[in-house]
Amino acid sequence: MASITIQEAQAQLPDLIHQLNPGEELVITENNQPVARLVPTASTAEARKAPKFGTLKGTVLSMEHFDDPLEEFEEYT
């Protein structure tokens, strides 16, 4: 895990962002104390793949009498 001061990070932020590889982390310090972490995000292609239709078939439960009034509340209706 690499470390850099906040002043150095301010001067080089665009370069630091573009040089980070997936899984790498850069700790930003102030007065020798860690104050932030710079980590790359997953690219949009990796983060969101197109869903395949039918892959969740059978996972949704649909009840026949879902909208019927509850027995406990019959006296209020």
mmCIF file of the N, C-alpha and C atoms, coordinates in Angstrom:
data_MODEL
# 
_entry.id   MODEL 
# 
loop_
_atom_site.group_PDB 
_atom_site.id 
_atom_site.type_symbol 
_atom_site.label_atom_id 
_atom_site.label_alt_id 
_atom_site.label_comp_id 
_atom_site.label_asym_id 
_atom_site.label_entity_id 
_atom_site.label_seq_id 
_atom_site.pdbx_PDB_ins_code 
_atom_site.Cartn_x 
_atom_site.Cartn_y 
_atom_site.Cartn_z 
_atom_site.occupancy 
_atom_site.B_iso_or_equiv 
_atom_site.pdbx_formal_charge 
_atom_site.auth_seq_id 
_atom_site.auth_comp_id 
_atom_site.auth_asym_id 
_atom_site.auth_atom_id 
_atom_site.pdbx_PDB_model_num 
ATOM 1   N N  . MET A 1 1  ? 0.857   -1.160  0.000   1.00 0.00 ? 1  MET A N  1 
ATOM 2   C CA . MET A 1 1  ? 0.000   0.000   0.000   1.00 0.00 ? 1  MET A CA 1 
ATOM 3   C C  . MET A 1 1  ? 0.910   1.231   0.000   1.00 0.00 ? 1  MET A C  1 
ATOM 4   N N  . ALA A 1 2  ? 0.816   2.024   -1.055  1.00 0.00 ? 2  ALA A N  1 
ATOM 5   C CA . ALA A 1 2  ? 1.623   3.225   -1.190  1.00 0.00 ? 2  ALA A CA 1 
ATOM 6   C C  . ALA A 1 2  ? 1.014   4.359   -0.381  1.00 0.00 ? 2  ALA A C  1 
ATOM 7   N N  . SER A 1 3  ? 1.842   5.334   -0.040  1.00 0.00 ? 3  SER A N  1 
ATOM 8   C CA . SER A 1 3  ? 1.403   6.466   0.770   1.00 0.00 ? 3  SER A CA 1 
ATOM 9   C C  . SER A 1 3  ? 1.954   7.750   0.167   1.00 0.00 ? 3  SER A C  1 
ATOM 10  N N  . ILE A 1 4  ? 1.185   8.822   0.282   1.00 0.00 ? 4  ILE A N  1 
ATOM 11  C CA . ILE A 1 4  ? 1.582   10.117  -0.259  1.00 0.00 ? 4  ILE A CA 1 
ATOM 12  C C  . ILE A 1 4  ? 0.987   11.207  0.622   1.00 0.00 ? 4  ILE A C  1 
ATOM 13  N N  . THR A 1 5  ? 1.678   12.343  0.727   1.00 0.00 ? 5  THR A N  1 
ATOM 14  C CA . THR A 1 5  ? 1.154   13.440  1.557   1.00 0.00 ? 5  THR A CA 1 
ATOM 15  C C  . THR A 1 5  ? 0.031   14.148  0.815   1.00 0.00 ? 5  THR A C  1 
ATOM 16  N N  . ILE A 1 6  ? -0.773  14.850  1.561   1.00 0.00 ? 6  ILE A N  1 
ATOM 17  C CA . ILE A 1 6  ? -1.907  15.553  0.969   1.00 0.00 ? 6  ILE A CA 1 
ATOM 18  C C  . ILE A 1 6  ? -1.450  16.645  -0.007  1.00 0.00 ? 6  ILE A C  1 
ATOM 19  N N  . GLN A 1 7  ? -0.329  17.282  0.281   1.00 0.00 ? 7  GLN A N  1 
ATOM 20  C CA . GLN A 1 7  ? 0.192   18.314  -0.610  1.00 0.00 ? 7  GLN A CA 1 
ATOM 21  C C  . GLN A 1 7  ? 0.642   17.706  -1.946  1.00 0.00 ? 7  GLN A C  1 
ATOM 22  N N  . GLU A 1 8  ? 1.315   16.559  -1.875  1.00 0.00 ? 8  GLU A N  1 
ATOM 23  C CA . GLU A 1 8  ? 1.738   15.885  -3.105  1.00 0.00 ? 8  GLU A CA 1 
ATOM 24  C C  . GLU A 1 8  ? 0.529   15.402  -3.905  1.00 0.00 ? 8  GLU A C  1 
ATOM 25  N N  . ALA A 1 9  ? -0.479  14.915  -3.199  1.00 0.00 ? 9  ALA A N  1 
ATOM 26  C CA . ALA A 1 9  ? -1.680  14.427  -3.869  1.00 0.00 ? 9  ALA A CA 1 
ATOM 27  C C  . ALA A 1 9  ? -2.408  15.558  -4.589  1.00 0.00 ? 9  ALA A C  1 
ATOM 28  N N  . GLN A 1 10 ? -2.469  16.743  -3.977  1.00 0.00 ? 10 GLN A N  1 
ATOM 29  C CA . GLN A 1 10 ? -3.129  17.874  -4.615  1.00 0.00 ? 10 GLN A CA 1 
ATOM 30  C C  . GLN A 1 10 ? -2.415  18.266  -5.901  1.00 0.00 ? 10 GLN A C  1 
ATOM 31  N N  . ALA A 1 11 ? -1.103  18.214  -5.908  1.00 0.00 ? 11 ALA A N  1 
ATOM 32  C CA . ALA A 1 11 ? -0.332  18.618  -7.075  1.00 0.00 ? 11 ALA A CA 1 
ATOM 33  C C  . ALA A 1 11 ? -0.409  17.585  -8.199  1.00 0.00 ? 11 ALA A C  1 
ATOM 34  N N  . GLN A 1 12 ? -0.609  16.310  -7.862  1.00 0.00 ? 12 GLN A N  1 
ATOM 35  C CA . GLN A 1 12 ? -0.533  15.243  -8.859  1.00 0.00 ? 12 GLN A CA 1 
ATOM 36  C C  . GLN A 1 12 ? -1.824  14.441  -9.013  1.00 0.00 ? 12 GLN A C  1 
ATOM 37  N N  . LEU A 1 13 ? -2.932  14.932  -8.537  1.00 0.00 ? 13 LEU A N  1 
ATOM 38  C CA . LEU A 1 13 ? -4.153  14.127  -8.480  1.00 0.00 ? 13 LEU A CA 1 
ATOM 39  C C  . LEU A 1 13 ? -4.549  13.501  -9.823  1.00 0.00 ? 13 LEU A C  1 
ATOM 40  N N  . PRO A 1 14 ? -4.599  14.237  -10.919 1.00 0.00 ? 14 PRO A N  1 
ATOM 41  C CA . PRO A 1 14 ? -4.987  13.574  -12.177 1.00 0.00 ? 14 PRO A CA 1 
ATOM 42  C C  . PRO A 1 14 ? -4.052  12.414  -12.549 1.00 0.00 ? 14 PRO A C  1 
ATOM 43  N N  . ASP A 1 15 ? -2.743  12.604  -12.378 1.00 0.00 ? 15 ASP A N  1 
ATOM 44  C CA . ASP A 1 15 ? -1.791  11.533  -12.693 1.00 0.00 ? 15 ASP A CA 1 
ATOM 45  C C  . ASP A 1 15 ? -1.981  10.337  -11.762 1.00 0.00 ? 15 ASP A C  1 
ATOM 46  N N  . LEU A 1 16 ? -2.206  10.599  -10.484 1.00 0.00 ? 16 LEU A N  1 
ATOM 47  C CA . LEU A 1 16 ? -2.397  9.511   -9.518  1.00 0.00 ? 16 LEU A CA 1 
ATOM 48  C C  . LEU A 1 16 ? -3.634  8.675   -9.865  1.00 0.00 ? 16 LEU A C  1 
ATOM 49  N N  . ILE A 1 17 ? -4.688  9.347   -10.244 1.00 0.00 ? 17 ILE A N  1 
ATOM 50  C CA . ILE A 1 17 ? -5.937  8.653   -10.581 1.00 0.00 ? 17 ILE A CA 1 
ATOM 51  C C  . ILE A 1 17 ? -5.733  7.742   -11.788 1.00 0.00 ? 17 ILE A C  1 
ATOM 52  N N  . HIS A 1 18 ? -5.068  8.233   -12.815 1.00 0.00 ? 18 HIS A N  1 
ATOM 53  C CA . HIS A 1 18 ? -4.899  7.452   -14.035 1.00 0.00 ? 18 HIS A CA 1 
ATOM 54  C C  . HIS A 1 18 ? -3.859  6.344   -13.895 1.00 0.00 ? 18 HIS A C  1 
ATOM 55  N N  . GLN A 1 19 ? -2.982  6.432   -12.920 1.00 0.00 ? 19 GLN A N  1 
ATOM 56  C CA . GLN A 1 19 ? -1.948  5.413   -12.734 1.00 0.00 ? 19 GLN A CA 1 
ATOM 57  C C  . GLN A 1 19 ? -2.400  4.253   -11.862 1.00 0.00 ? 19 GLN A C  1 
ATOM 58  N N  . LEU A 1 20 ? -3.509  4.414   -11.120 1.00 0.00 ? 20 LEU A N  1 
ATOM 59  C CA . LEU A 1 20 ? -3.980  3.333   -10.250 1.00 0.00 ? 20 LEU A CA 1 
ATOM 60  C C  . LEU A 1 20 ? -4.516  2.171   -11.068 1.00 0.00 ? 20 LEU A C  1 
ATOM 61  N N  . ASN A 1 21 ? -4.138  0.978   -10.689 1.00 0.00 ? 21 ASN A N  1 
ATOM 62  C CA . ASN A 1 21 ? -4.625  -0.242  -11.324 1.00 0.00 ? 21 ASN A CA 1 
ATOM 63  C C  . ASN A 1 21 ? -5.670  -0.888  -10.424 1.00 0.00 ? 21 ASN A C  1 
ATOM 64  N N  . PRO A 1 22 ? -6.546  -1.710  -10.980 1.00 0.00 ? 22 PRO A N  1 
ATOM 65  C CA . PRO A 1 22 ? -7.534  -2.400  -10.141 1.00 0.00 ? 22 PRO A CA 1 
ATOM 66  C C  . PRO A 1 22 ? -6.850  -3.168  -9.016  1.00 0.00 ? 22 PRO A C  1 
ATOM 67  N N  . GLY A 1 23 ? -7.370  -3.012  -7.816  1.00 0.00 ? 23 GLY A N  1 
ATOM 68  C CA . GLY A 1 23 ? -6.810  -3.688  -6.647  1.00 0.00 ? 23 GLY A CA 1 
ATOM 69  C C  . GLY A 1 23 ? -5.763  -2.878  -5.918  1.00 0.00 ? 23 GLY A C  1 
ATOM 70  N N  . GLU A 1 24 ? -5.244  -1.820  -6.541  1.00 0.00 ? 24 GLU A N  1 
ATOM 71  C CA . GLU A 1 24 ? -4.258  -0.971  -5.872  1.00 0.00 ? 24 GLU A CA 1 
ATOM 72  C C  . GLU A 1 24 ? -4.963  0.051   -4.988  1.00 0.00 ? 24 GLU A C  1 
ATOM 73  N N  . GLU A 1 25 ? -4.219  0.587   -4.057  1.00 0.00 ? 25 GLU A N  1 
ATOM 74  C CA . GLU A 1 25 ? -4.752  1.561   -3.113  1.00 0.00 ? 25 GLU A CA 1 
ATOM 75  C C  . GLU A 1 25 ? -3.651  2.556   -2.785  1.00 0.00 ? 25 GLU A C  1 
ATOM 76  N N  . LEU A 1 26 ? -4.020  3.822   -2.665  1.00 0.00 ? 26 LEU A N  1 
ATOM 77  C CA . LEU A 1 26 ? -3.066  4.864   -2.309  1.00 0.00 ? 26 LEU A CA 1 
ATOM 78  C C  . LEU A 1 26 ? -3.599  5.577   -1.076  1.00 0.00 ? 26 LEU A C  1 
ATOM 79  N N  . VAL A 1 27 ? -2.803  5.629   -0.023  1.00 0.00 ? 27 VAL A N  1 
ATOM 80  C CA . VAL A 1 27 ? -3.208  6.285   1.217   1.00 0.00 ? 27 VAL A CA 1 
ATOM 81  C C  . VAL A 1 27 ? -2.674  7.714   1.199   1.00 0.00 ? 27 VAL A C  1 
ATOM 82  N N  . ILE A 1 28 ? -3.555  8.663   1.465   1.00 0.00 ? 28 ILE A N  1 
ATOM 83  C CA . ILE A 1 28 ? -3.171  10.078  1.534   1.00 0.00 ? 28 ILE A CA 1 
ATOM 84  C C  . ILE A 1 28 ? -3.049  10.440  3.005   1.00 0.00 ? 28 ILE A C  1 
ATOM 85  N N  . THR A 1 29 ? -1.902  11.037  3.358   1.00 0.00 ? 29 THR A N  1 
ATOM 86  C CA . THR A 1 29 ? -1.629  11.352  4.767   1.00 0.00 ? 29 THR A CA 1 
ATOM 87  C C  . THR A 1 29 ? -1.505  12.858  4.975   1.00 0.00 ? 29 THR A C  1 
ATOM 88  N N  . GLU A 1 30 ? -1.769  13.247  6.199   1.00 0.00 ? 30 GLU A N  1 
ATOM 89  C CA . GLU A 1 30 ? -1.569  14.634  6.635   1.00 0.00 ? 30 GLU A CA 1 
ATOM 90  C C  . GLU A 1 30 ? -0.965  14.564  8.029   1.00 0.00 ? 30 GLU A C  1 
ATOM 91  N N  . ASN A 1 31 ? 0.194   15.181  8.213   1.00 0.00 ? 31 ASN A N  1 
ATOM 92  C CA . ASN A 1 31 ? 0.929   15.112  9.475   1.00 0.00 ? 31 ASN A CA 1 
ATOM 93  C C  . ASN A 1 31 ? 1.205   13.662  9.874   1.00 0.00 ? 31 ASN A C  1 
ATOM 94  N N  . ASN A 1 32 ? 1.599   12.858  8.909   1.00 0.00 ? 32 ASN A N  1 
ATOM 95  C CA . ASN A 1 32 ? 1.917   11.442  9.093   1.00 0.00 ? 32 ASN A CA 1 
ATOM 96  C C  . ASN A 1 32 ? 0.733   10.606  9.584   1.00 0.00 ? 32 ASN A C  1 
ATOM 97  N N  . GLN A 1 33 ? -0.471  11.095  9.439   1.00 0.00 ? 33 GLN A N  1 
ATOM 98  C CA . GLN A 1 33 ? -1.674  10.357  9.810   1.00 0.00 ? 33 GLN A CA 1 
ATOM 99  C C  . GLN A 1 33 ? -2.503  10.106  8.553   1.00 0.00 ? 33 GLN A C  1 
ATOM 100 N N  . PRO A 1 34 ? -2.966  8.891   8.330   1.00 0.00 ? 34 PRO A N  1 
ATOM 101 C CA . PRO A 1 34 ? -3.804  8.630   7.155   1.00 0.00 ? 34 PRO A CA 1 
ATOM 102 C C  . PRO A 1 34 ? -5.136  9.368   7.254   1.00 0.00 ? 34 PRO A C  1 
ATOM 103 N N  . VAL A 1 35 ? -5.506  10.053  6.172   1.00 0.00 ? 35 VAL A N  1 
ATOM 104 C CA . VAL A 1 35 ? -6.763  10.807  6.166   1.00 0.00 ? 35 VAL A CA 1 
ATOM 105 C C  . VAL A 1 35 ? -7.709  10.361  5.049   1.00 0.00 ? 35 VAL A C  1 
ATOM 106 N N  . ALA A 1 36 ? -7.176  9.681   4.025   1.00 0.00 ? 36 ALA A N  1 
ATOM 107 C CA . ALA A 1 36 ? -8.029  9.251   2.912   1.00 0.00 ? 36 ALA A CA 1 
ATOM 108 C C  . ALA A 1 36 ? -7.370  8.105   2.166   1.00 0.00 ? 36 ALA A C  1 
ATOM 109 N N  . ARG A 1 37 ? -8.199  7.358   1.430   1.00 0.00 ? 37 ARG A N  1 
ATOM 110 C CA . ARG A 1 37 ? -7.706  6.297   0.552   1.00 0.00 ? 37 ARG A CA 1 
ATOM 111 C C  . ARG A 1 37 ? -8.182  6.595   -0.861  1.00 0.00 ? 37 ARG A C  1 
ATOM 112 N N  . LEU A 1 38 ? -7.315  6.409   -1.809  1.00 0.00 ? 38 LEU A N  1 
ATOM 113 C CA . LEU A 1 38 ? -7.654  6.566   -3.211  1.00 0.00 ? 38 LEU A CA 1 
ATOM 114 C C  . LEU A 1 38 ? -7.640  5.173   -3.829  1.00 0.00 ? 38 LEU A C  1 
ATOM 115 N N  . VAL A 1 39 ? -8.811  4.714   -4.275  1.00 0.00 ? 39 VAL A N  1 
ATOM 116 C CA . VAL A 1 39 ? -8.936  3.391   -4.879  1.00 0.00 ? 39 VAL A CA 1 
ATOM 117 C C  . VAL A 1 39 ? -9.680  3.533   -6.199  1.00 0.00 ? 39 VAL A C  1 
ATOM 118 N N  . PRO A 1 40 ? -9.304  2.762   -7.210  1.00 0.00 ? 40 PRO A N  1 
ATOM 119 C CA . PRO A 1 40 ? -10.000 2.852   -8.489  1.00 0.00 ? 40 PRO A CA 1 
ATOM 120 C C  . PRO A 1 40 ? -11.341 2.135   -8.419  1.00 0.00 ? 40 PRO A C  1 
ATOM 121 N N  . THR A 1 41 ? -12.294 2.629   -9.172  1.00 0.00 ? 41 THR A N  1 
ATOM 122 C CA . THR A 1 41 ? -13.585 1.953   -9.283  1.00 0.00 ? 41 THR A CA 1 
ATOM 123 C C  . THR A 1 41 ? -13.519 0.973   -10.440 1.00 0.00 ? 41 THR A C  1 
ATOM 124 N N  . ALA A 1 42 ? -14.461 0.060   -10.472 1.00 0.00 ? 42 ALA A N  1 
ATOM 125 C CA . ALA A 1 42 ? -14.525 -0.876  -11.597 1.00 0.00 ? 42 ALA A CA 1 
ATOM 126 C C  . ALA A 1 42 ? -15.000 -0.115  -12.826 1.00 0.00 ? 42 ALA A C  1 
ATOM 127 N N  . SER A 1 43 ? -14.503 -0.494  -13.964 1.00 0.00 ? 43 SER A N  1 
ATOM 128 C CA . SER A 1 43 ? -14.945 0.169   -15.187 1.00 0.00 ? 43 SER A CA 1 
ATOM 129 C C  . SER A 1 43 ? -16.418 -0.129  -15.411 1.00 0.00 ? 43 SER A C  1 
ATOM 130 N N  . THR A 1 44 ? -17.089 0.722   -16.162 1.00 0.00 ? 44 THR A N  1 
ATOM 131 C CA . THR A 1 44 ? -18.527 0.556   -16.361 1.00 0.00 ? 44 THR A CA 1 
ATOM 132 C C  . THR A 1 44 ? -18.852 -0.754  -17.072 1.00 0.00 ? 44 THR A C  1 
ATOM 133 N N  . ALA A 1 45 ? -17.963 -1.216  -17.950 1.00 0.00 ? 45 ALA A N  1 
ATOM 134 C CA . ALA A 1 45 ? -18.210 -2.482  -18.641 1.00 0.00 ? 45 ALA A CA 1 
ATOM 135 C C  . ALA A 1 45 ? -18.144 -3.652  -17.670 1.00 0.00 ? 45 ALA A C  1 
ATOM 136 N N  . GLU A 1 46 ? -17.219 -3.601  -16.717 1.00 0.00 ? 46 GLU A N  1 
ATOM 137 C CA . GLU A 1 46 ? -17.097 -4.671  -15.737 1.00 0.00 ? 46 GLU A CA 1 
ATOM 138 C C  . GLU A 1 46 ? -18.187 -4.583  -14.682 1.00 0.00 ? 46 GLU A C  1 
ATOM 139 N N  . ALA A 1 47 ? -18.551 -3.371  -14.303 1.00 0.00 ? 47 ALA A N  1 
ATOM 140 C CA . ALA A 1 47 ? -19.496 -3.183  -13.212 1.00 0.00 ? 47 ALA A CA 1 
ATOM 141 C C  . ALA A 1 47 ? -20.915 -3.584  -13.604 1.00 0.00 ? 47 ALA A C  1 
ATOM 142 N N  . ARG A 1 48 ? -21.301 -3.347  -14.842 1.00 0.00 ? 48 ARG A N  1 
ATOM 143 C CA . ARG A 1 48 ? -22.681 -3.617  -15.236 1.00 0.00 ? 48 ARG A CA 1 
ATOM 144 C C  . ARG A 1 48 ? -22.707 -4.451  -16.508 1.00 0.00 ? 48 ARG A C  1 
ATOM 145 N N  . LYS A 1 49 ? -23.104 -5.673  -16.359 1.00 0.00 ? 49 LYS A N  1 
ATOM 146 C CA . LYS A 1 49 ? -23.260 -6.546  -17.506 1.00 0.00 ? 49 LYS A CA 1 
ATOM 147 C C  . LYS A 1 49 ? -24.743 -6.637  -17.841 1.00 0.00 ? 49 LYS A C  1 
ATOM 148 N N  . ALA A 1 50 ? -25.044 -6.862  -19.084 1.00 0.00 ? 50 ALA A N  1 
ATOM 149 C CA . ALA A 1 50 ? -26.436 -6.972  -19.509 1.00 0.00 ? 50 ALA A CA 1 
ATOM 150 C C  . ALA A 1 50 ? -27.071 -8.208  -18.878 1.00 0.00 ? 50 ALA A C  1 
ATOM 151 N N  . PRO A 1 51 ? -28.266 -8.048  -18.292 1.00 0.00 ? 51 PRO A N  1 
ATOM 152 C CA . PRO A 1 51 ? -28.920 -9.201  -17.681 1.00 0.00 ? 51 PRO A CA 1 
ATOM 153 C C  . PRO A 1 51 ? -29.409 -10.178 -18.747 1.00 0.00 ? 51 PRO A C  1 
ATOM 154 N N  . LYS A 1 52 ? -29.432 -11.435 -18.384 1.00 0.00 ? 52 LYS A N  1 
ATOM 155 C CA . LYS A 1 52 ? -29.965 -12.461 -19.280 1.00 0.00 ? 52 LYS A CA 1 
ATOM 156 C C  . LYS A 1 52 ? -31.375 -12.790 -18.809 1.00 0.00 ? 52 LYS A C  1 
ATOM 157 N N  . PHE A 1 53 ? -32.312 -12.714 -19.718 1.00 0.00 ? 53 PHE A N  1 
ATOM 158 C CA . PHE A 1 53 ? -33.699 -12.983 -19.374 1.00 0.00 ? 53 PHE A CA 1 
ATOM 159 C C  . PHE A 1 53 ? -33.890 -14.446 -19.001 1.00 0.00 ? 53 PHE A C  1 
ATOM 160 N N  . GLY A 1 54 ? -34.642 -14.657 -17.934 1.00 0.00 ? 54 GLY A N  1 
ATOM 161 C CA . GLY A 1 54 ? -34.945 -16.008 -17.492 1.00 0.00 ? 54 GLY A CA 1 
ATOM 162 C C  . GLY A 1 54 ? -34.015 -16.548 -16.436 1.00 0.00 ? 54 GLY A C  1 
ATOM 163 N N  . THR A 1 55 ? -32.973 -15.803 -16.064 1.00 0.00 ? 55 THR A N  1 
ATOM 164 C CA . THR A 1 55 ? -32.026 -16.318 -15.084 1.00 0.00 ? 55 THR A CA 1 
ATOM 165 C C  . THR A 1 55 ? -32.602 -16.327 -13.666 1.00 0.00 ? 55 THR A C  1 
ATOM 166 N N  . LEU A 1 56 ? -33.618 -15.540 -13.401 1.00 0.00 ? 56 LEU A N  1 
ATOM 167 C CA . LEU A 1 56 ? -34.231 -15.507 -12.068 1.00 0.00 ? 56 LEU A CA 1 
ATOM 168 C C  . LEU A 1 56 ? -35.575 -16.236 -12.026 1.00 0.00 ? 56 LEU A C  1 
ATOM 169 N N  . LYS A 1 57 ? -35.831 -17.048 -13.040 1.00 0.00 ? 57 LYS A N  1 
ATOM 170 C CA . LYS A 1 57 ? -37.099 -17.754 -13.108 1.00 0.00 ? 57 LYS A CA 1 
ATOM 171 C C  . LYS A 1 57 ? -37.275 -18.639 -11.875 1.00 0.00 ? 57 LYS A C  1 
ATOM 172 N N  . GLY A 1 58 ? -38.452 -18.498 -11.239 1.00 0.00 ? 58 GLY A N  1 
ATOM 173 C CA . GLY A 1 58 ? -38.755 -19.303 -10.065 1.00 0.00 ? 58 GLY A CA 1 
ATOM 174 C C  . GLY A 1 58 ? -38.328 -18.674 -8.752  1.00 0.00 ? 58 GLY A C  1 
ATOM 175 N N  . THR A 1 59 ? -37.696 -17.504 -8.785  1.00 0.00 ? 59 THR A N  1 
ATOM 176 C CA . THR A 1 59 ? -37.244 -16.880 -7.538  1.00 0.00 ? 59 THR A CA 1 
ATOM 177 C C  . THR A 1 59 ? -38.262 -15.896 -6.967  1.00 0.00 ? 59 THR A C  1 
ATOM 178 N N  . VAL A 1 60 ? -39.243 -15.490 -7.752  1.00 0.00 ? 60 VAL A N  1 
ATOM 179 C CA . VAL A 1 60 ? -40.264 -14.555 -7.285  1.00 0.00 ? 60 VAL A CA 1 
ATOM 180 C C  . VAL A 1 60 ? -41.481 -15.349 -6.845  1.00 0.00 ? 60 VAL A C  1 
ATOM 181 N N  . LEU A 1 61 ? -41.937 -15.088 -5.632  1.00 0.00 ? 61 LEU A N  1 
ATOM 182 C CA . LEU A 1 61 ? -43.080 -15.795 -5.077  1.00 0.00 ? 61 LEU A CA 1 
ATOM 183 C C  . LEU A 1 61 ? -44.321 -14.937 -5.279  1.00 0.00 ? 61 LEU A C  1 
ATOM 184 N N  . SER A 1 62 ? -45.302 -15.481 -5.960  1.00 0.00 ? 62 SER A N  1 
ATOM 185 C CA . SER A 1 62 ? -46.560 -14.780 -6.191  1.00 0.00 ? 62 SER A CA 1 
ATOM 186 C C  . SER A 1 62 ? -47.653 -15.577 -5.495  1.00 0.00 ? 62 SER A C  1 
ATOM 187 N N  . MET A 1 63 ? -48.308 -14.942 -4.538  1.00 0.00 ? 63 MET A N  1 
ATOM 188 C CA . MET A 1 63 ? -49.335 -15.640 -3.782  1.00 0.00 ? 63 MET A CA 1 
ATOM 189 C C  . MET A 1 63 ? -50.706 -15.350 -4.380  1.00 0.00 ? 63 MET A C  1 
ATOM 190 N N  . GLU A 1 64 ? -51.535 -16.385 -4.414  1.00 0.00 ? 64 GLU A N  1 
ATOM 191 C CA . GLU A 1 64 ? -52.852 -16.286 -5.030  1.00 0.00 ? 64 GLU A CA 1 
ATOM 192 C C  . GLU A 1 64 ? -53.768 -15.297 -4.305  1.00 0.00 ? 64 GLU A C  1 
ATOM 193 N N  . HIS A 1 65 ? -53.705 -15.253 -2.998  1.00 0.00 ? 65 HIS A N  1 
ATOM 194 C CA . HIS A 1 65 ? -54.610 -14.404 -2.215  1.00 0.00 ? 65 HIS A CA 1 
ATOM 195 C C  . HIS A 1 65 ? -53.865 -13.242 -1.558  1.00 0.00 ? 65 HIS A C  1 
ATOM 196 N N  . PHE A 1 66 ? -52.894 -12.697 -2.227  1.00 0.00 ? 66 PHE A N  1 
ATOM 197 C CA . PHE A 1 66 ? -52.061 -11.646 -1.647  1.00 0.00 ? 66 PHE A CA 1 
ATOM 198 C C  . PHE A 1 66 ? -52.870 -10.403 -1.266  1.00 0.00 ? 66 PHE A C  1 
ATOM 199 N N  . ASP A 1 67 ? -53.817 -10.008 -2.113  1.00 0.00 ? 67 ASP A N  1 
ATOM 200 C CA . ASP A 1 67 ? -54.571 -8.775  -1.877  1.00 0.00 ? 67 ASP A CA 1 
ATOM 201 C C  . ASP A 1 67 ? -55.809 -8.957  -1.002  1.00 0.00 ? 67 ASP A C  1 
ATOM 202 N N  . ASP A 1 68 ? -56.088 -10.149 -0.578  1.00 0.00 ? 68 ASP A N  1 
ATOM 203 C CA . ASP A 1 68 ? -57.252 -10.380 0.281   1.00 0.00 ? 68 ASP A CA 1 
ATOM 204 C C  . ASP A 1 68 ? -57.021 -9.735  1.648   1.00 0.00 ? 68 ASP A C  1 
ATOM 205 N N  . PRO A 1 69 ? -58.094 -9.238  2.283   1.00 0.00 ? 69 PRO A N  1 
ATOM 206 C CA . PRO A 1 69 ? -57.936 -8.639  3.619   1.00 0.00 ? 69 PRO A CA 1 
ATOM 207 C C  . PRO A 1 69 ? -57.460 -9.676  4.639   1.00 0.00 ? 69 PRO A C  1 
ATOM 208 N N  . LEU A 1 70 ? -56.695 -9.225  5.604   1.00 0.00 ? 70 LEU A N  1 
ATOM 209 C CA . LEU A 1 70 ? -56.199 -10.106 6.651   1.00 0.00 ? 70 LEU A CA 1 
ATOM 210 C C  . LEU A 1 70 ? -57.315 -10.445 7.629   1.00 0.00 ? 70 LEU A C  1 
ATOM 211 N N  . GLU A 1 71 ? -57.310 -11.679 8.124   1.00 0.00 ? 71 GLU A N  1 
ATOM 212 C CA . GLU A 1 71 ? -58.346 -12.125 9.045   1.00 0.00 ? 71 GLU A CA 1 
ATOM 213 C C  . GLU A 1 71 ? -58.327 -11.314 10.336  1.00 0.00 ? 71 GLU A C  1 
ATOM 214 N N  . GLU A 1 72 ? -57.148 -10.905 10.787  1.00 0.00 ? 72 GLU A N  1 
ATOM 215 C CA . GLU A 1 72 ? -57.044 -10.162 12.039  1.00 0.00 ? 72 GLU A CA 1 
ATOM 216 C C  . GLU A 1 72 ? -57.724 -8.794  11.966  1.00 0.00 ? 72 GLU A C  1 
ATOM 217 N N  . PHE A 1 73 ? -57.917 -8.261  10.765  1.00 0.00 ? 73 PHE A N  1 
ATOM 218 C CA . PHE A 1 73 ? -58.476 -6.929  10.624  1.00 0.00 ? 73 PHE A CA 1 
ATOM 219 C C  . PHE A 1 73 ? -59.898 -6.927  10.067  1.00 0.00 ? 73 PHE A C  1 
ATOM 220 N N  . GLU A 1 74 ? -60.559 -8.093  10.087  1.00 0.00 ? 74 GLU A N  1 
ATOM 221 C CA . GLU A 1 74 ? -61.920 -8.171  9.554   1.00 0.00 ? 74 GLU A CA 1 
ATOM 222 C C  . GLU A 1 74 ? -62.882 -7.264  10.311  1.00 0.00 ? 74 GLU A C  1 
ATOM 223 N N  . GLU A 1 75 ? -62.681 -7.110  11.611  1.00 0.00 ? 75 GLU A N  1 
ATOM 224 C CA . GLU A 1 75 ? -63.594 -6.284  12.410  1.00 0.00 ? 75 GLU A CA 1 
ATOM 225 C C  . GLU A 1 75 ? -63.455 -4.793  12.069  1.00 0.00 ? 75 GLU A C  1 
ATOM 226 N N  . TYR A 1 76 ? -62.385 -4.381  11.455  1.00 0.00 ? 76 TYR A N  1 
ATOM 227 C CA . TYR A 1 76 ? -62.208 -2.974  11.102  1.00 0.00 ? 76 TYR A CA 1 
ATOM 228 C C  . TYR A 1 76 ? -62.739 -2.611  9.718   1.00 0.00 ? 76 TYR A C  1 
ATOM 229 N N  . THR A 1 77 ? -63.107 -3.620  8.928   1.00 0.00 ? 77 THR A N  1 
ATOM 230 C CA . THR A 1 77 ? -63.567 -3.319  7.578   1.00 0.00 ? 77 THR A CA 1 
ATOM 231 C C  . THR A 1 77 ? -65.061 -3.316  7.479   1.00 0.00 ? 77 THR A C  1 
# 
